[in-house]
Amino acid sequence: MFNNKNILITGGTGSFGKQYLRTILANYKPNKLIVLSRDELKQFEMQSEFNDPCMRYFLGDVRDRERLMQAFNGVDFVIHAAALKQVPAAEYNPTECIKTNIHGAENVIEAAIHNRVSKVIALSTDKAANPINLYGATKLASDKLFVAANNFAGTDEVSFAVVRYGNVVGSRGSVVPFFQKLIDEGADCLPITDERMTRFWITLQQGVDFVLKNFERMQGGEIFVPKIPSANIMDLAKAMAPDMKTEIIGIRPGEKLHEIMCPADDSHLTLEFDDHYVIQPSIKFYGEDIDYAKNRLGETGKPVEQGYAFDSGTNKDFLSVEQLVEFNRISGI
């Protein structure tokens, strides 16, 4: 699907972007593989590892609509990964988060439609479901924008979808590298926000593979959610430092005890497939009557029970301490 195509990723110098580039270059022969981001130093550092002849590096910010109009010219597929993601930072700097996560999403959509990009997938987060923090609220707005963009596109052959998943093991800013840094520095205890806290757990490679597969599945307007396990914060601490003490420090601004990826309020729109869920659009697209229960790969889904929620606290699949050790190992922690 990606051979001889021009592919662009926004925010491509992040953890997801690097693993995505490794995967594409190892398995496909794209015509151009374009990284668009605003940090020239990170791009310079990436070029020492990712220097295939198909690679292109564009400096630019998703806040800059005109730059995106230029960058998307001739592009077939876009992954929108650029975002401000730190929950406390968003609480203290709400306008900056809104400019990147909401206005940036609008700019990506307009540039994609203008340049007739074939398919766009935007990366979302479990924090966008029933949000209580500013970051989650901006990502919910972004999700709604990308779903509705299928209506904006009209009869143009441009499709938009969203991929929503949980905590990525080992990604920058996540708890695992934070704990590992404390362990390596010889700290005498690990700080725990709340011993009841749970999170959805996914590796970087699983996240990349899920996104790539959904380019094949998508019809436009879906929010794709992988079926992934949950982990308890205390079990994670035991997995990483079984003999180290823990200290309860309290929940940070805007933080939840548990995360949700498929809210109960959306259960009437949610379809269950073998290894993922699809949240269907709440709106009907002009001139379209899409059957989301059967995707472009021929996989079939069925409606979930009314009131069902995919919640990290009530998830049927929880990782044991031993499984968390293995998750961290395969993630290079």
C-alpha positions as CSV (number, residue, x, y, z in Angstrom):
1,M,0.0,0.0,0.0
2,F,2.8,2.4,0.8
3,N,5.2,1.4,-2.0
4,N,5.9,4.3,-4.4
5,K,3.8,6.6,-2.4
6,N,4.6,10.0,-0.8
7,I,4.0,9.8,3.0
8,L,4.2,12.7,5.5
9,I,4.2,12.7,9.3
10,T,3.7,15.8,11.3
11,G,5.6,15.8,14.6
12,G,7.8,13.1,13.1
13,T,10.8,13.6,15.4
14,G,8.9,12.2,18.4
15,S,8.9,8.6,19.8
16,F,6.1,7.5,17.5
17,G,7.7,9.1,14.4
18,K,11.0,7.4,14.9
19,Q,9.5,3.9,15.3
20,Y,7.1,4.6,12.4
21,L,10.1,5.5,10.1
22,R,12.0,2.4,11.1
23,T,8.9,0.3,10.2
24,I,8.2,1.9,6.9
25,L,11.8,1.8,5.7
26,A,12.1,-1.9,6.7
27,N,9.0,-3.1,5.0
28,Y,8.1,-0.7,2.1
29,K,9.6,1.3,-0.7
30,P,8.0,4.7,-0.5
31,N,8.8,7.4,-3.1
32,K,9.1,10.1,-0.4
33,L,9.0,9.8,3.4
34,I,8.6,13.3,4.8
35,V,9.1,14.4,8.4
36,L,7.6,17.8,9.2
37,S,8.4,19.3,12.6
38,R,9.5,22.5,14.2
39,D,12.7,21.4,15.9
40,E,15.8,21.8,13.7
41,L,18.1,20.1,16.2
42,K,15.9,16.9,16.4
43,Q,15.7,16.8,12.6
44,F,19.5,17.1,12.4
45,E,20.0,14.3,14.9
46,M,17.5,12.1,13.1
47,Q,19.2,12.5,9.8
48,S,22.2,10.4,11.1
49,E,19.9,7.4,11.5
50,F,17.3,8.0,8.9
51,N,19.2,9.0,5.7
52,D,17.5,6.8,3.1
53,P,17.3,8.6,-0.3
54,C,13.5,8.8,0.1
55,M,13.8,10.8,3.3
56,R,12.8,14.5,3.3
57,Y,12.9,16.9,6.3
58,F,10.7,19.9,6.4
59,L,10.9,22.5,9.1
60,G,7.4,23.8,9.9
61,D,4.7,24.1,12.6
62,V,1.1,22.8,12.3
63,R,0.1,26.3,13.5
64,D,1.3,27.6,10.1
65,R,-1.4,26.9,7.5
66,E,0.6,28.3,4.6
67,R,3.6,26.0,5.4
68,L,1.3,23.0,5.5
69,M,-0.2,23.9,2.1
70,Q,3.3,23.7,0.7
71,A,4.4,20.6,2.5
72,F,1.3,18.6,1.6
73,N,1.7,19.2,-2.1
74,G,1.9,15.8,-3.9
75,V,1.5,13.8,-0.7
76,D,-0.6,10.6,-0.7
77,F,-0.9,9.7,3.0
78,V,-0.6,11.9,6.2
79,I,-0.1,10.8,9.8
80,H,-0.8,13.7,12.1
81,A,1.2,13.1,15.2
82,A,2.2,16.7,16.2
83,A,0.6,17.8,19.5
84,L,1.3,19.4,22.9
85,K,0.8,16.4,25.2
86,Q,1.9,17.1,28.7
87,V,-1.2,17.3,30.9
88,P,0.2,19.7,33.6
89,A,1.8,21.9,31.0
90,A,-1.5,22.2,29.2
91,E,-3.3,23.2,32.4
92,Y,-0.8,26.0,32.9
93,N,-0.6,27.0,29.2
94,P,-4.1,26.4,27.8
95,T,-3.9,28.8,24.9
96,E,-0.7,27.3,23.6
97,C,-2.2,23.8,23.7
98,I,-5.3,25.1,21.9
99,K,-3.3,26.7,19.1
100,T,-1.4,23.5,18.4
101,N,-3.9,20.8,19.1
102,I,-7.1,22.4,17.7
103,H,-6.0,25.1,15.3
104,G,-3.2,22.9,14.1
105,A,-5.8,20.1,13.4
106,E,-7.8,22.6,11.3
107,N,-4.8,23.5,9.3
108,V,-3.9,19.9,8.6
109,I,-7.4,19.3,7.4
110,E,-7.5,22.3,5.1
111,A,-4.1,21.5,3.6
112,A,-5.1,17.9,3.1
113,I,-8.3,18.8,1.3
114,H,-6.6,21.5,-0.8
115,N,-3.9,19.1,-1.9
116,R,-6.2,16.2,-2.3
117,V,-4.3,13.9,0.0
118,S,-5.8,10.4,-0.3
119,K,-5.9,9.4,3.4
120,V,-5.2,11.1,6.7
121,I,-5.0,9.5,10.1
122,A,-4.8,11.6,13.3
123,L,-3.3,10.2,16.5
124,S,-5.5,10.7,19.5
125,T,-5.3,9.7,23.2
126,D,-7.4,8.0,25.8
127,K,-7.5,11.4,27.5
128,A,-9.9,12.6,24.7
129,A,-12.7,10.3,26.0
130,N,-14.7,12.0,28.8
131,P,-11.9,14.6,29.2
132,I,-11.3,16.3,32.6
133,N,-8.1,18.1,31.5
134,L,-7.3,20.7,28.9
135,Y,-5.1,18.4,26.9
136,G,-7.9,15.8,26.7
137,A,-10.4,18.5,25.8
138,T,-8.3,19.8,22.9
139,K,-7.8,16.2,21.6
140,L,-11.5,15.6,21.7
141,A,-12.0,18.7,19.7
142,S,-9.3,17.5,17.3
143,D,-11.0,14.1,17.0
144,K,-14.3,15.8,16.2
145,L,-12.7,18.0,13.6
146,F,-11.1,15.0,11.8
147,V,-14.3,13.0,11.8
148,A,-16.3,16.0,10.4
149,A,-13.6,16.7,7.9
150,N,-15.0,13.9,5.8
151,N,-18.0,16.1,5.3
152,F,-15.9,19.2,4.5
153,A,-14.1,17.2,1.8
154,G,-17.4,16.6,-0.1
155,T,-16.9,14.5,-3.2
156,D,-13.1,14.9,-3.2
157,E,-11.3,11.6,-2.7
158,V,-9.9,12.5,0.7
159,S,-10.6,10.4,3.8
160,F,-9.9,11.2,7.4
161,A,-9.9,8.8,10.4
162,V,-8.6,8.8,14.0
163,V,-6.6,6.3,16.0
164,R,-6.9,6.5,19.8
165,Y,-4.8,4.5,22.2
166,G,-3.3,4.7,25.7
167,N,0.0,4.9,27.5
168,V,2.9,4.1,25.2
169,V,5.6,2.2,27.0
170,G,8.9,4.1,26.9
171,S,7.7,7.1,25.0
172,R,9.1,10.5,26.0
173,G,7.3,11.9,29.0
174,S,5.7,8.6,30.1
175,V,6.0,7.1,33.5
176,V,8.3,4.2,32.6
177,P,11.4,6.3,31.5
178,F,10.7,8.6,34.4
179,F,10.9,5.7,36.9
180,Q,13.9,4.3,35.1
181,K,15.8,7.6,35.4
182,L,15.1,7.6,39.2
183,I,16.3,4.0,39.5
184,D,19.5,4.7,37.5
185,E,20.2,7.8,39.7
186,G,19.9,5.8,42.9
187,A,16.7,7.3,44.3
188,D,15.5,5.7,47.5
189,C,11.8,5.6,46.5
190,L,9.5,5.9,43.5
191,P,6.8,8.6,43.6
192,I,3.2,7.2,43.1
193,T,0.3,9.6,42.4
194,D,-2.3,7.1,43.7
195,E,-2.0,3.4,44.3
196,R,-5.3,2.7,42.6
197,M,-4.3,4.3,39.3
198,T,-4.5,2.3,36.1
199,R,-3.6,3.0,32.5
200,F,-4.0,1.3,29.1
201,W,-0.6,-0.2,28.0
202,I,0.8,-0.5,24.5
203,T,4.3,-0.7,23.0
204,L,5.5,1.8,20.3
205,Q,5.6,-1.0,17.7
206,Q,2.1,-2.1,18.5
207,G,0.9,1.5,18.1
208,V,2.7,1.9,14.7
209,D,1.4,-1.4,13.4
210,F,-2.1,-0.4,14.4
211,V,-1.9,2.9,12.6
212,L,-0.5,1.3,9.4
213,K,-3.2,-1.4,9.4
214,N,-6.0,1.2,9.8
215,F,-4.9,2.9,6.6
216,E,-6.0,-0.3,4.9
217,R,-9.2,-0.6,7.0
218,M,-10.5,3.0,7.0
219,Q,-13.5,4.2,5.0
220,G,-13.5,7.7,6.6
221,G,-14.9,9.0,9.9
222,E,-13.9,6.1,12.2
223,I,-12.2,6.4,15.6
224,F,-10.1,3.2,15.8
225,V,-9.3,1.9,19.3
226,P,-7.1,-1.2,19.8
227,K,-7.9,-3.9,22.4
228,I,-5.0,-3.5,24.8
229,P,-4.4,-4.5,28.4
230,S,-4.3,-2.3,31.5
231,A,-1.7,-1.9,34.1
232,N,-1.8,-0.8,37.8
233,I,0.8,1.8,38.8
234,M,1.9,-0.3,41.9
235,D,2.5,-3.4,39.7
236,L,4.6,-1.3,37.4
237,A,6.7,-0.1,40.3
238,K,7.2,-3.7,41.4
239,A,8.1,-4.7,37.9
240,M,10.8,-2.0,37.6
241,A,12.2,-1.9,41.2
242,P,10.8,-4.8,43.3
243,D,12.8,-3.8,46.4
244,M,12.4,0.0,46.2
245,K,10.0,1.9,48.5
246,T,7.1,3.9,47.1
247,E,5.8,7.3,48.2
248,I,2.2,8.5,47.5
249,I,2.4,12.1,46.3
250,G,-1.1,12.7,45.1
251,I,-2.7,13.1,41.6
252,R,-1.3,15.9,39.4
253,P,-3.4,18.7,38.0
254,G,-5.8,17.3,35.4
255,E,-5.0,13.7,36.0
256,K,-7.5,10.8,36.2
257,L,-7.4,7.6,38.3
258,H,-8.5,5.6,35.3
259,E,-8.6,6.2,31.6
260,I,-11.4,5.5,29.1
261,M,-11.1,4.9,25.4
262,C,-14.7,4.0,24.4
263,P,-17.1,6.0,26.6
264,A,-20.4,4.5,27.7
265,D,-22.2,7.5,26.1
266,D,-20.8,6.4,22.7
267,S,-21.8,2.7,23.2
268,H,-24.6,3.1,20.6
269,L,-21.9,4.1,18.1
270,T,-19.3,1.5,19.1
271,L,-18.6,-1.7,17.1
272,E,-16.4,-4.5,18.4
273,F,-14.0,-6.3,16.0
274,D,-11.7,-9.2,16.9
275,D,-8.7,-7.0,18.0
276,H,-10.1,-3.5,18.1
277,Y,-13.2,-1.2,18.4
278,V,-14.5,1.3,16.0
279,I,-16.5,4.4,17.2
280,Q,-18.7,5.4,14.3
281,P,-19.4,9.0,13.4
282,S,-22.4,10.6,15.2
283,I,-23.2,12.5,12.1
284,K,-24.1,11.3,8.6
285,F,-21.9,12.4,5.8
286,Y,-23.3,14.2,2.8
287,G,-24.0,11.7,0.0
288,E,-22.5,8.8,1.9
289,D,-24.1,5.7,3.5
290,I,-21.1,3.8,4.9
291,D,-21.5,0.4,6.6
292,Y,-18.8,0.6,9.3
293,A,-19.6,-3.0,10.5
294,K,-17.5,-4.2,7.5
295,N,-14.2,-2.5,6.8
296,R,-12.1,-2.4,3.6
297,L,-10.3,-5.6,4.7
298,G,-13.5,-7.5,4.9
299,E,-13.3,-7.7,8.8
300,T,-16.7,-7.6,10.4
301,G,-17.8,-6.0,13.7
302,K,-20.8,-6.1,15.9
303,P,-22.4,-3.5,18.2
304,V,-21.3,-3.5,21.9
305,E,-23.9,-3.7,24.7
306,Q,-25.6,-0.4,25.5
307,G,-23.7,1.3,28.3
308,Y,-20.5,-0.5,27.6
309,A,-17.3,1.4,28.3
310,F,-13.7,0.3,27.5
311,D,-12.2,1.5,30.8
312,S,-8.7,0.9,32.1
313,G,-10.1,0.3,35.6
314,T,-12.6,-2.4,34.5
315,N,-10.7,-3.8,31.6
316,K,-10.8,-7.7,31.6
317,D,-7.2,-7.8,30.6
318,F,-4.7,-6.7,33.2
319,L,-0.9,-7.2,33.0
320,S,0.8,-9.0,35.8
321,V,4.1,-7.9,37.3
322,E,5.9,-10.5,35.2
323,Q,4.1,-9.4,32.0
324,L,5.1,-5.8,32.7
325,V,8.7,-6.8,33.0
326,E,8.5,-8.4,29.5
327,F,6.7,-5.3,28.1
328,N,9.5,-3.1,29.3
329,R,12.1,-5.5,28.0
330,I,10.8,-5.6,24.5
331,S,10.4,-1.8,24.6
332,G,14.1,-1.4,25.4
333,I,13.6,-0.3,29.1
